[in-house]
């Protein structure tokens, strides 16, 4: 377990609703359209490796557990928990909007970490993420971080020269 991060499936819940306290509550909201996978309309690829369909169909867990492992795929932005030591730190050059979680997941992959999706736990965002619902400087921040990410990937090849993995 030293080279594993634990992925928490992430969801958006319609503004004004109480956030779910259990998977059962979340599934009910999801079934009515009041909840959906995080970034489900803005960037489905950014959360797709979590495999929400598989997670949704799991039998009700008696307790928190690892449900399955998934391979890293670009441009995944998982929300995860990890050991306090031994995990590459977040690169603080990725400020504001864009490529912050993608860069860290990419480095975890290059460093040989595995991604284990948890059942019995999830995270929620209050409100749906919609096109046009961001601050005015988002596109400029995204462009800057996109350029930074290109160089970051080159740095990773140097940092992990023996890794067979690429981002």
VMD Tcl script that builds the backbone (N, CA, C; Angstrom):
set m [mol new atoms 501]
animate dup $m
set s [atomselect $m all]
$s set {name element resname resid chain x y z} {
  {N N UNK 1 A 0.815 -1.212 0.000}
  {CA C UNK 1 A 0.000 0.000 0.000}
  {C C UNK 1 A 0.845 1.256 0.000}
  {N N UNK 2 A 2.160 1.123 0.001}
  {CA C UNK 2 A 2.995 2.320 0.055}
  {C C UNK 2 A 2.995 3.088 -1.264}
  {N N UNK 3 A 2.631 2.464 -2.353}
  {CA C UNK 3 A 2.628 3.130 -3.663}
  {C C UNK 3 A 1.207 3.209 -4.221}
  {N N UNK 4 A 0.238 3.457 -3.340}
  {CA C UNK 4 A -1.160 3.537 -3.735}
  {C C UNK 4 A -1.744 4.841 -3.222}
  {N N UNK 5 A -2.542 5.502 -4.058}
  {CA C UNK 5 A -3.371 6.619 -3.592}
  {C C UNK 5 A -4.819 6.159 -3.704}
  {N N UNK 6 A -5.645 6.660 -2.804}
  {CA C UNK 6 A -7.031 6.219 -2.708}
  {C C UNK 6 A -7.949 7.288 -3.299}
  {N N UNK 7 A -8.580 6.935 -4.394}
  {CA C UNK 7 A -9.416 7.866 -5.146}
  {C C UNK 7 A -10.811 7.938 -4.535}
  {N N UNK 8 A -11.260 9.169 -4.330}
  {CA C UNK 8 A -12.613 9.426 -3.853}
  {C C UNK 8 A -13.451 9.885 -5.040}
  {N N UNK 9 A -14.456 9.114 -5.450}
  {CA C UNK 9 A -15.309 9.584 -6.539}
  {C C UNK 9 A -15.882 10.960 -6.185}
  {N N UNK 10 A -15.867 11.857 -7.157}
  {CA C UNK 10 A -16.281 13.240 -6.921}
  {C C UNK 10 A -17.574 13.533 -7.677}
  {N N UNK 11 A -18.463 14.258 -7.010}
  {CA C UNK 11 A -19.775 14.567 -7.571}
  {C C UNK 11 A -20.113 16.036 -7.376}
  {N N UNK 12 A -21.010 16.514 -8.228}
  {CA C UNK 12 A -21.603 17.847 -8.097}
  {C C UNK 12 A -23.044 17.633 -7.644}
  {N N UNK 13 A -23.503 18.453 -6.709}
  {CA C UNK 13 A -24.880 18.371 -6.227}
  {C C UNK 13 A -25.540 19.712 -6.489}
  {N N UNK 14 A -26.725 19.649 -7.050}
  {CA C UNK 14 A -27.463 20.874 -7.391}
  {C C UNK 14 A -27.487 21.843 -6.206}
  {N N UNK 15 A -27.218 23.117 -6.504}
  {CA C UNK 15 A -27.202 24.158 -5.465}
  {C C UNK 15 A -28.532 24.187 -4.731}
  {N N UNK 16 A -28.458 24.445 -3.446}
  {CA C UNK 16 A -29.655 24.555 -2.624}
  {C C UNK 16 A -30.081 23.250 -1.971}
  {N N UNK 17 A -29.489 22.136 -2.406}
  {CA C UNK 17 A -29.822 20.848 -1.804}
  {C C UNK 17 A -28.830 20.508 -0.701}
  {N N UNK 18 A -29.303 19.733 0.251}
  {CA C UNK 18 A -28.422 19.240 1.309}
  {C C UNK 18 A -27.469 18.213 0.698}
  {N N UNK 19 A -26.210 18.319 1.052}
  {CA C UNK 19 A -25.225 17.369 0.529}
  {C C UNK 19 A -25.495 15.988 1.121}
  {N N UNK 20 A -25.340 14.949 0.311}
  {CA C UNK 20 A -25.625 13.595 0.799}
  {C C UNK 20 A -24.621 13.144 1.844}
  {N N UNK 21 A -25.110 12.394 2.812}
  {CA C UNK 21 A -24.255 11.872 3.876}
  {C C UNK 21 A -23.908 10.417 3.698}
  {N N UNK 22 A -24.460 9.786 2.676}
  {CA C UNK 22 A -24.183 8.374 2.428}
  {C C UNK 22 A -24.237 8.112 0.929}
  {N N UNK 23 A -23.705 6.973 0.537}
  {CA C UNK 23 A -23.756 6.596 -0.862}
  {C C UNK 23 A -25.202 6.410 -1.306}
  {N N UNK 24 A -26.038 5.847 -0.440}
  {CA C UNK 24 A -27.449 5.660 -0.785}
  {C C UNK 24 A -28.114 6.994 -1.119}
  {N N UNK 25 A -27.867 7.995 -0.287}
  {CA C UNK 25 A -28.436 9.325 -0.547}
  {C C UNK 25 A -27.900 9.888 -1.860}
  {N N UNK 26 A -26.618 9.733 -2.072}
  {CA C UNK 26 A -26.008 10.232 -3.307}
  {C C UNK 26 A -26.615 9.541 -4.527}
  {N N UNK 27 A -26.776 8.235 -4.465}
  {CA C UNK 27 A -27.351 7.504 -5.592}
  {C C UNK 27 A -28.787 7.946 -5.876}
  {N N UNK 28 A -29.548 8.243 -4.839}
  {CA C UNK 28 A -30.911 8.760 -5.047}
  {C C UNK 28 A -30.866 10.095 -5.780}
  {N N UNK 29 A -29.989 10.996 -5.331}
  {CA C UNK 29 A -29.855 12.294 -5.998}
  {C C UNK 29 A -29.391 12.123 -7.438}
  {N N UNK 30 A -28.448 11.242 -7.656}
  {CA C UNK 30 A -27.936 10.968 -8.990}
  {C C UNK 30 A -29.057 10.449 -9.885}
  {N N UNK 31 A -29.877 9.577 -9.337}
  {CA C UNK 31 A -30.985 9.007 -10.089}
  {C C UNK 31 A -32.021 10.038 -10.524}
  {N N UNK 32 A -32.165 11.104 -9.755}
  {CA C UNK 32 A -33.146 12.150 -10.097}
  {C C UNK 32 A -32.533 13.289 -10.902}
  {N N UNK 33 A -31.219 13.228 -11.130}
  {CA C UNK 33 A -30.547 14.301 -11.859}
  {C C UNK 33 A -30.107 15.451 -10.967}
  {N N UNK 34 A -30.251 15.293 -9.654}
  {CA C UNK 34 A -29.851 16.344 -8.724}
  {C C UNK 34 A -28.381 16.229 -8.329}
  {N N UNK 35 A -27.724 15.178 -8.775}
  {CA C UNK 35 A -26.279 15.002 -8.572}
  {C C UNK 35 A -25.739 14.359 -9.843}
  {N N UNK 36 A -24.457 14.579 -10.089}
  {CA C UNK 36 A -23.804 13.990 -11.262}
  {C C UNK 36 A -22.305 13.933 -11.001}
  {N N UNK 37 A -21.589 13.106 -11.767}
  {CA C UNK 37 A -20.142 13.079 -11.613}
  {C C UNK 37 A -19.543 14.467 -11.810}
  {N N UNK 38 A -18.527 14.763 -11.040}
  {CA C UNK 38 A -17.865 16.060 -11.093}
  {C C UNK 38 A -17.361 16.337 -12.499}
  {N N UNK 39 A -17.575 17.551 -12.947}
  {CA C UNK 39 A -17.191 18.003 -14.291}
  {C C UNK 39 A -17.879 17.183 -15.385}
  {N N UNK 40 A -19.017 16.589 -15.058}
  {CA C UNK 40 A -19.728 15.726 -15.992}
  {C C UNK 40 A -20.104 16.388 -17.299}
  {N N UNK 41 A -20.350 17.692 -17.278}
  {CA C UNK 41 A -20.696 18.371 -18.528}
  {C C UNK 41 A -19.522 19.180 -19.069}
  {N N UNK 42 A -18.611 19.615 -18.214}
  {CA C UNK 42 A -17.498 20.458 -18.666}
  {C C UNK 42 A -16.319 19.664 -19.202}
  {N N UNK 43 A -15.987 18.593 -18.534}
  {CA C UNK 43 A -14.821 17.800 -18.950}
  {C C UNK 43 A -15.012 16.355 -18.498}
  {N N UNK 44 A -15.891 15.616 -19.155}
  {CA C UNK 44 A -16.127 14.228 -18.734}
  {C C UNK 44 A -14.849 13.383 -18.701}
  {N N UNK 45 A -13.920 13.651 -19.617}
  {CA C UNK 45 A -12.656 12.889 -19.648}
  {C C UNK 45 A -11.823 13.109 -18.389}
  {N N UNK 46 A -11.997 14.259 -17.748}
  {CA C UNK 46 A -11.172 14.610 -16.590}
  {C C UNK 46 A -11.483 13.774 -15.353}
  {N N UNK 47 A -12.621 13.107 -15.343}
  {CA C UNK 47 A -12.986 12.236 -14.231}
  {C C UNK 47 A -13.302 10.812 -14.688}
  {N N UNK 48 A -13.329 10.567 -15.991}
  {CA C UNK 48 A -13.746 9.273 -16.542}
  {C C UNK 48 A -12.997 8.066 -15.982}
  {N N UNK 49 A -11.671 8.119 -15.756}
  {CA C UNK 49 A -10.993 6.922 -15.262}
  {C C UNK 49 A -11.536 6.404 -13.925}
  {N N UNK 50 A -12.202 7.255 -13.161}
  {CA C UNK 50 A -12.801 6.797 -11.906}
  {C C UNK 50 A -13.821 5.699 -12.170}
  {N N UNK 51 A -14.431 5.693 -13.345}
  {CA C UNK 51 A -15.417 4.696 -13.763}
  {C C UNK 51 A -16.658 4.744 -12.869}
  {N N UNK 52 A -17.382 5.845 -12.996}
  {CA C UNK 52 A -18.566 6.074 -12.169}
  {C C UNK 52 A -19.633 5.012 -12.365}
  {N N UNK 53 A -19.777 4.506 -13.575}
  {CA C UNK 53 A -20.764 3.453 -13.808}
  {C C UNK 53 A -20.455 2.212 -12.991}
  {N N UNK 54 A -19.209 1.839 -12.958}
  {CA C UNK 54 A -18.795 0.676 -12.161}
  {C C UNK 54 A -19.030 0.944 -10.680}
  {N N UNK 55 A -18.658 2.137 -10.225}
  {CA C UNK 55 A -18.822 2.503 -8.819}
  {C C UNK 55 A -20.294 2.480 -8.422}
  {N N UNK 56 A -21.130 2.978 -9.309}
  {CA C UNK 56 A -22.573 3.053 -9.037}
  {C C UNK 56 A -23.169 1.666 -8.835}
  {N N UNK 57 A -22.675 0.677 -9.555}
  {CA C UNK 57 A -23.254 -0.668 -9.523}
  {C C UNK 57 A -22.699 -1.567 -8.416}
  {N N UNK 58 A -21.730 -1.089 -7.680}
  {CA C UNK 58 A -21.165 -1.919 -6.615}
  {C C UNK 58 A -22.234 -2.236 -5.568}
  {N N UNK 59 A -22.195 -3.433 -4.997}
  {CA C UNK 59 A -23.134 -3.723 -3.908}
  {C C UNK 59 A -22.832 -2.819 -2.716}
  {N N UNK 60 A -23.839 -2.557 -1.934}
  {CA C UNK 60 A -23.684 -1.664 -0.784}
  {C C UNK 60 A -22.567 -2.177 0.130}
  {N N UNK 61 A -21.586 -1.339 0.397}
  {CA C UNK 61 A -20.451 -1.793 1.212}
  {C C UNK 61 A -20.810 -1.823 2.704}
  {N N UNK 62 A -20.306 -2.823 3.407}
  {CA C UNK 62 A -20.526 -2.823 4.859}
  {C C UNK 62 A -19.680 -1.745 5.555}
  {N N UNK 63 A -18.584 -1.372 4.907}
  {CA C UNK 63 A -17.702 -0.339 5.459}
  {C C UNK 63 A -16.824 0.190 4.326}
  {N N UNK 64 A -16.052 1.187 4.632}
  {CA C UNK 64 A -15.129 1.768 3.654}
  {C C UNK 64 A -14.140 0.701 3.196}
  {N N UNK 65 A -13.952 0.597 1.881}
  {CA C UNK 65 A -12.984 -0.367 1.366}
  {C C UNK 65 A -12.556 0.026 -0.045}
  {N N UNK 66 A -11.452 -0.585 -0.485}
  {CA C UNK 66 A -10.996 -0.414 -1.860}
  {C C UNK 66 A -11.904 -1.262 -2.737}
  {N N UNK 67 A -12.533 -0.630 -3.712}
  {CA C UNK 67 A -13.459 -1.343 -4.588}
  {C C UNK 67 A -12.739 -1.929 -5.802}
  {N N UNK 68 A -11.847 -1.148 -6.410}
  {CA C UNK 68 A -11.129 -1.596 -7.594}
  {C C UNK 68 A -9.999 -0.616 -7.877}
  {N N UNK 69 A -9.050 -1.063 -8.685}
  {CA C UNK 69 A -7.966 -0.196 -9.135}
  {C C UNK 69 A -8.224 0.198 -10.579}
  {N N UNK 70 A -7.760 1.386 -10.923}
  {CA C UNK 70 A -7.905 1.862 -12.304}
  {C C UNK 70 A -6.561 2.399 -12.782}
  {N N UNK 71 A -6.285 2.232 -14.067}
  {CA C UNK 71 A -5.038 2.792 -14.598}
  {C C UNK 71 A -5.169 4.297 -14.796}
  {N N UNK 72 A -4.063 4.995 -14.667}
  {CA C UNK 72 A -4.033 6.432 -14.934}
  {C C UNK 72 A -4.243 6.653 -16.431}
  {N N UNK 73 A -5.012 7.681 -16.759}
  {CA C UNK 73 A -5.182 8.116 -18.152}
  {C C UNK 73 A -5.229 9.634 -18.154}
  {N N UNK 74 A -4.624 10.214 -19.156}
  {CA C UNK 74 A -4.642 11.660 -19.348}
  {C C UNK 74 A -6.017 12.059 -19.884}
  {N N UNK 75 A -6.642 13.085 -19.414}
  {CA C UNK 75 A -6.263 14.136 -18.473}
  {C C UNK 75 A -6.952 13.976 -17.120}
  {N N UNK 76 A -6.762 12.881 -16.445}
  {CA C UNK 76 A -7.472 12.585 -15.196}
  {C C UNK 76 A -7.129 13.590 -14.107}
  {N N UNK 77 A -8.145 14.005 -13.364}
  {CA C UNK 77 A -8.013 14.932 -12.232}
  {C C UNK 77 A -8.619 14.303 -10.984}
  {N N UNK 78 A -8.082 13.202 -10.503}
  {CA C UNK 78 A -8.736 12.546 -9.367}
  {C C UNK 78 A -8.602 13.338 -8.072}
  {N N UNK 79 A -9.592 13.166 -7.231}
  {CA C UNK 79 A -9.505 13.616 -5.848}
  {C C UNK 79 A -9.079 12.379 -5.075}
  {N N UNK 80 A -8.069 12.512 -4.237}
  {CA C UNK 80 A -7.548 11.314 -3.578}
  {C C UNK 80 A -7.008 11.640 -2.191}
  {N N UNK 81 A -6.831 10.582 -1.418}
  {CA C UNK 81 A -6.106 10.664 -0.151}
  {C C UNK 81 A -4.887 9.772 -0.304}
  {N N UNK 82 A -3.816 10.158 0.377}
  {CA C UNK 82 A -2.561 9.444 0.210}
  {C C UNK 82 A -1.763 9.529 1.508}
  {N N UNK 83 A -0.753 8.679 1.628}
  {CA C UNK 83 A 0.112 8.765 2.815}
  {C C UNK 83 A 0.765 10.145 2.909}
  {N N UNK 84 A 1.058 10.553 4.103}
  {CA C UNK 84 A 1.674 11.868 4.319}
  {C C UNK 84 A 3.113 11.909 3.810}
  {N N UNK 85 A 3.761 10.770 3.739}
  {CA C UNK 85 A 5.158 10.720 3.316}
  {C C UNK 85 A 5.308 9.811 2.102}
  {N N UNK 86 A 6.222 10.156 1.227}
  {CA C UNK 86 A 6.517 9.319 0.072}
  {C C UNK 86 A 5.763 9.674 -1.190}
  {N N UNK 87 A 4.790 10.568 -1.083}
  {CA C UNK 87 A 4.013 10.992 -2.255}
  {C C UNK 87 A 4.632 12.272 -2.795}
  {N N UNK 88 A 4.863 12.342 -4.106}
  {CA C UNK 88 A 5.409 13.588 -4.654}
  {C C UNK 88 A 4.514 14.771 -4.277}
  {N N UNK 89 A 5.093 15.853 -3.861}
  {CA C UNK 89 A 4.279 17.003 -3.448}
  {C C UNK 89 A 3.608 17.682 -4.645}
  {N N UNK 90 A 2.550 18.370 -4.337}
  {CA C UNK 90 A 1.860 19.177 -5.335}
  {C C UNK 90 A 2.829 20.252 -5.819}
  {N N UNK 91 A 2.876 20.473 -7.116}
  {CA C UNK 91 A 3.747 21.495 -7.695}
  {C C UNK 91 A 3.041 22.845 -7.597}
  {N N UNK 92 A 3.538 23.696 -6.734}
  {CA C UNK 92 A 2.879 24.963 -6.440}
  {C C UNK 92 A 2.992 26.005 -7.556}
  {N N UNK 93 A 3.677 25.659 -8.635}
  {CA C UNK 93 A 3.685 26.574 -9.778}
  {C C UNK 93 A 2.319 26.626 -10.457}
  {N N UNK 94 A 1.513 25.584 -10.278}
  {CA C UNK 94 A 0.188 25.541 -10.889}
  {C C UNK 94 A -0.793 26.289 -10.002}
  {N N UNK 95 A -0.806 27.594 -10.180}
  {CA C UNK 95 A -1.683 28.455 -9.402}
  {C C UNK 95 A -2.981 28.697 -10.160}
  {N N UNK 96 A -3.993 29.044 -9.426}
  {CA C UNK 96 A -5.290 29.413 -9.981}
  {C C UNK 96 A -5.917 28.234 -10.706}
  {N N UNK 97 A -6.306 28.420 -11.960}
  {CA C UNK 97 A -7.135 27.433 -12.631}
  {C C UNK 97 A -6.348 26.616 -13.657}
  {N N UNK 98 A -6.493 25.303 -13.593}
  {CA C UNK 98 A -6.017 24.423 -14.641}
  {C C UNK 98 A -4.729 23.680 -14.364}
  {N N UNK 99 A -4.776 22.385 -14.597}
  {CA C UNK 99 A -3.634 21.468 -14.577}
  {C C UNK 99 A -3.053 21.216 -13.184}
  {N N UNK 100 A -3.694 21.675 -12.143}
  {CA C UNK 100 A -3.161 21.427 -10.805}
  {C C UNK 100 A -3.294 19.949 -10.421}
  {N N UNK 101 A -4.504 19.407 -10.452}
  {CA C UNK 101 A -4.673 17.986 -10.121}
  {C C UNK 101 A -4.133 17.095 -11.239}
  {N N UNK 102 A -4.254 17.525 -12.482}
  {CA C UNK 102 A -3.728 16.730 -13.600}
  {C C UNK 102 A -2.223 16.544 -13.448}
  {N N UNK 103 A -1.512 17.606 -13.103}
  {CA C UNK 103 A -0.055 17.501 -12.975}
  {C C UNK 103 A 0.332 16.567 -11.838}
  {N N UNK 104 A -0.369 16.653 -10.718}
  {CA C UNK 104 A -0.014 15.779 -9.598}
  {C C UNK 104 A -0.333 14.318 -9.920}
  {N N UNK 105 A -1.467 14.056 -10.545}
  {CA C UNK 105 A -1.805 12.682 -10.919}
  {C C UNK 105 A -0.806 12.141 -11.937}
  {N N UNK 106 A -0.394 12.965 -12.867}
  {CA C UNK 106 A 0.601 12.583 -13.863}
  {C C UNK 106 A 1.909 12.180 -13.170}
  {N N UNK 107 A 2.342 13.005 -12.212}
  {CA C UNK 107 A 3.588 12.674 -11.511}
  {C C UNK 107 A 3.438 11.408 -10.688}
  {N N UNK 108 A 2.311 11.227 -10.033}
  {CA C UNK 108 A 2.089 9.989 -9.283}
  {C C UNK 108 A 2.225 8.775 -10.207}
  {N N UNK 109 A 1.636 8.876 -11.372}
  {CA C UNK 109 A 1.716 7.801 -12.358}
  {C C UNK 109 A 3.176 7.543 -12.739}
  {N N UNK 110 A 3.902 8.596 -13.073}
  {CA C UNK 110 A 5.315 8.454 -13.462}
  {C C UNK 110 A 6.149 7.854 -12.325}
  {N N UNK 111 A 5.798 8.187 -11.088}
  {CA C UNK 111 A 6.546 7.704 -9.926}
  {C C UNK 111 A 6.177 6.269 -9.544}
  {N N UNK 112 A 5.232 5.673 -10.274}
  {CA C UNK 112 A 4.906 4.269 -10.035}
  {C C UNK 112 A 3.745 4.026 -9.095}
  {N N UNK 113 A 2.972 5.050 -8.795}
  {CA C UNK 113 A 1.829 4.857 -7.904}
  {C C UNK 113 A 0.672 4.210 -8.646}
  {N N UNK 114 A -0.163 3.503 -7.884}
  {CA C UNK 114 A -1.400 2.908 -8.381}
  {C C UNK 114 A -2.571 3.721 -7.821}
  {N N UNK 115 A -3.715 3.627 -8.492}
  {CA C UNK 115 A -4.908 4.389 -8.123}
  {C C UNK 115 A -6.013 3.410 -7.744}
  {N N UNK 116 A -6.409 3.433 -6.474}
  {CA C UNK 116 A -7.436 2.539 -5.961}
  {C C UNK 116 A -8.685 3.356 -5.612}
  {N N UNK 117 A -9.801 3.020 -6.246}
  {CA C UNK 117 A -11.052 3.736 -6.013}
  {C C UNK 117 A -11.721 3.175 -4.765}
  {N N UNK 118 A -12.105 4.083 -3.875}
  {CA C UNK 118 A -12.771 3.683 -2.645}
  {C C UNK 118 A -14.276 3.583 -2.838}
  {N N UNK 119 A -14.879 2.648 -2.133}
  {CA C UNK 119 A -16.328 2.597 -2.033}
  {C C UNK 119 A -16.662 2.852 -0.569}
  {N N UNK 120 A -17.762 3.551 -0.355}
  {CA C UNK 120 A -18.129 3.941 1.007}
  {C C UNK 120 A -17.635 5.338 1.334}
  {N N UNK 121 A -17.032 6.003 0.351}
  {CA C UNK 121 A -16.557 7.383 0.530}
  {C C UNK 121 A -16.656 8.094 -0.809}
  {N N UNK 122 A -16.878 9.395 -0.760}
  {CA C UNK 122 A -16.944 10.227 -1.957}
  {C C UNK 122 A -16.805 11.672 -1.503}
  {N N UNK 123 A -16.590 12.563 -2.464}
  {CA C UNK 123 A -16.566 13.994 -2.166}
  {C C UNK 123 A -17.618 14.669 -3.039}
  {N N UNK 124 A -18.118 15.804 -2.543}
  {CA C UNK 124 A -19.142 16.524 -3.290}
  {C C UNK 124 A -18.783 17.996 -3.416}
  {N N UNK 125 A -19.253 18.576 -4.497}
  {CA C UNK 125 A -19.128 20.008 -4.740}
  {C C UNK 125 A -20.541 20.577 -4.719}
  {N N UNK 126 A -20.720 21.657 -3.993}
  {CA C UNK 126 A -22.033 22.286 -3.900}
  {C C UNK 126 A -22.278 23.104 -5.165}
  {N N UNK 127 A -23.254 22.683 -5.967}
  {CA C UNK 127 A -23.595 23.359 -7.203}
  {C C UNK 127 A -23.020 22.658 -8.409}
  {N N UNK 128 A -23.717 22.799 -9.537}
  {CA C UNK 128 A -23.256 22.211 -10.797}
  {C C UNK 128 A -22.242 23.139 -11.448}
  {N N UNK 129 A -21.178 22.546 -11.968}
  {CA C UNK 129 A -20.193 23.291 -12.754}
  {C C UNK 129 A -20.759 23.429 -14.161}
  {N N UNK 130 A -20.958 24.647 -14.600}
  {CA C UNK 130 A -21.573 24.910 -15.906}
  {C C UNK 130 A -20.670 25.801 -16.749}
  {N N UNK 131 A -20.747 25.658 -18.073}
  {CA C UNK 131 A -19.990 26.566 -18.944}
  {C C UNK 131 A -20.377 28.020 -18.649}
  {N N UNK 132 A -19.404 28.879 -18.628}
  {CA C UNK 132 A -19.661 30.290 -18.374}
  {C C UNK 132 A -19.781 30.637 -16.903}
  {N N UNK 133 A -19.658 29.657 -16.035}
  {CA C UNK 133 A -19.818 29.919 -14.612}
  {C C UNK 133 A -18.515 30.163 -13.886}
  {N N UNK 134 A -17.487 30.558 -14.611}
  {CA C UNK 134 A -16.172 30.752 -14.010}
  {C C UNK 134 A -15.806 32.236 -14.023}
  {N N UNK 135 A -14.766 32.568 -13.287}
  {CA C UNK 135 A -14.301 33.953 -13.233}
  {C C UNK 135 A -13.675 34.367 -14.571}
  {N N UNK 136 A -13.594 35.650 -14.790}
  {CA C UNK 136 A -13.168 36.194 -16.078}
  {C C UNK 136 A -11.758 35.847 -16.496}
  {N N UNK 137 A -10.860 35.615 -15.552}
  {CA C UNK 137 A -9.466 35.352 -15.915}
  {C C UNK 137 A -9.173 33.860 -16.082}
  {N N UNK 138 A -10.202 33.036 -16.049}
  {CA C UNK 138 A -10.014 31.587 -16.134}
  {C C UNK 138 A -9.251 31.177 -17.390}
  {N N UNK 139 A -9.634 31.683 -18.538}
  {CA C UNK 139 A -9.002 31.267 -19.794}
  {C C UNK 139 A -7.521 31.642 -19.832}
  {N N UNK 140 A -7.181 32.816 -19.317}
  {CA C UNK 140 A -5.770 33.229 -19.276}
  {C C UNK 140 A -4.983 32.309 -18.336}
  {N N UNK 141 A -5.557 32.001 -17.182}
  {CA C UNK 141 A -4.900 31.098 -16.226}
  {C C UNK 141 A -4.719 29.717 -16.838}
  {N N UNK 142 A -5.757 29.234 -17.509}
  {CA C UNK 142 A -5.700 27.923 -18.139}
  {C C UNK 142 A -4.601 27.886 -19.202}
  {N N UNK 143 A -4.497 28.928 -20.017}
  {CA C UNK 143 A -3.453 28.990 -21.046}
  {C C UNK 143 A -2.054 28.985 -20.450}
  {N N UNK 144 A -1.862 29.769 -19.401}
  {CA C UNK 144 A -0.567 29.814 -18.729}
  {C C UNK 144 A -0.208 28.450 -18.151}
  {N N UNK 145 A -1.152 27.827 -17.478}
  {CA C UNK 145 A -0.877 26.523 -16.867}
  {C C UNK 145 A -0.715 25.425 -17.911}
  {N N UNK 146 A -1.371 25.547 -19.044}
  {CA C UNK 146 A -1.195 24.577 -20.127}
  {C C UNK 146 A 0.246 24.622 -20.631}
  {N N UNK 147 A 0.765 25.818 -20.820}
  {CA C UNK 147 A 2.165 25.952 -21.254}
  {C C UNK 147 A 3.120 25.428 -20.180}
  {N N UNK 148 A 2.847 25.734 -18.938}
  {CA C UNK 148 A 3.657 25.247 -17.827}
  {C C UNK 148 A 3.646 23.718 -17.785}
  {N N UNK 149 A 2.488 23.126 -18.044}
  {CA C UNK 149 A 2.358 21.668 -17.991}
  {C C UNK 149 A 3.226 20.984 -19.043}
  {N N UNK 150 A 3.340 21.574 -20.204}
  {CA C UNK 150 A 4.198 20.989 -21.256}
  {C C UNK 150 A 5.636 20.863 -20.759}
  {N N UNK 151 A 6.149 21.899 -20.137}
  {CA C UNK 151 A 7.494 21.842 -19.566}
  {C C UNK 151 A 7.581 20.900 -18.386}
  {N N UNK 152 A 6.530 20.855 -17.601}
  {CA C UNK 152 A 6.466 19.976 -16.431}
  {C C UNK 152 A 6.616 18.515 -16.854}
  {N N UNK 153 A 5.953 18.128 -17.929}
  {CA C UNK 153 A 6.068 16.747 -18.407}
  {C C UNK 153 A 7.503 16.421 -18.804}
  {N N UNK 154 A 8.200 17.369 -19.390}
  {CA C UNK 154 A 9.608 17.160 -19.731}
  {C C UNK 154 A 10.442 16.985 -18.457}
  {N N UNK 155 A 10.160 17.791 -17.444}
  {CA C UNK 155 A 10.860 17.664 -16.158}
  {C C UNK 155 A 10.648 16.281 -15.552}
  {N N UNK 156 A 9.447 15.744 -15.691}
  {CA C UNK 156 A 9.162 14.426 -15.130}
  {C C UNK 156 A 9.997 13.343 -15.790}
  {N N UNK 157 A 10.243 13.467 -17.078}
  {CA C UNK 157 A 11.090 12.478 -17.761}
  {C C UNK 157 A 12.501 12.477 -17.176}
  {N N UNK 158 A 12.972 13.661 -16.782}
  {CA C UNK 158 A 14.292 13.761 -16.167}
  {C C UNK 158 A 14.259 13.301 -14.710}
  {N N UNK 159 A 13.187 13.592 -14.016}
  {CA C UNK 159 A 13.061 13.228 -12.603}
  {C C UNK 159 A 12.893 11.726 -12.417}
  {N N UNK 160 A 12.251 11.063 -13.388}
  {CA C UNK 160 A 11.993 9.626 -13.304}
  {C C UNK 160 A 12.544 8.947 -14.560}
  {N N UNK 161 A 13.872 8.967 -14.740}
  {CA C UNK 161 A 14.452 8.461 -16.000}
  {C C UNK 161 A 14.240 6.957 -16.195}
  {N N UNK 162 A 14.076 6.207 -15.132}
  {CA C UNK 162 A 13.882 4.763 -15.269}
  {C C UNK 162 A 12.433 4.329 -15.378}
  {N N UNK 163 A 11.526 5.276 -15.297}
  {CA C UNK 163 A 10.112 4.938 -15.349}
  {C C UNK 163 A 9.682 4.583 -16.766}
  {N N UNK 164 A 8.996 3.440 -16.914}
  {CA C UNK 164 A 8.479 3.094 -18.246}
  {C C UNK 164 A 7.190 3.862 -18.564}
  {N N UNK 165 A 6.692 4.602 -17.588}
  {CA C UNK 165 A 5.420 5.309 -17.746}
  {C C UNK 165 A 5.634 6.709 -18.318}
  {N N UNK 166 A 4.641 7.191 -19.048}
  {CA C UNK 166 A 4.684 8.542 -19.612}
  {C C UNK 166 A 3.347 9.227 -19.379}
  {N N UNK 167 A 3.385 10.534 -19.412}
  {CA C UNK 167 A 2.155 11.322 -19.276}
  {C C UNK 167 A 1.781 11.905 -20.624}
}
mol reanalyze $m
mol bondsrecalc $m
mol representation Tube
mol addrep $m
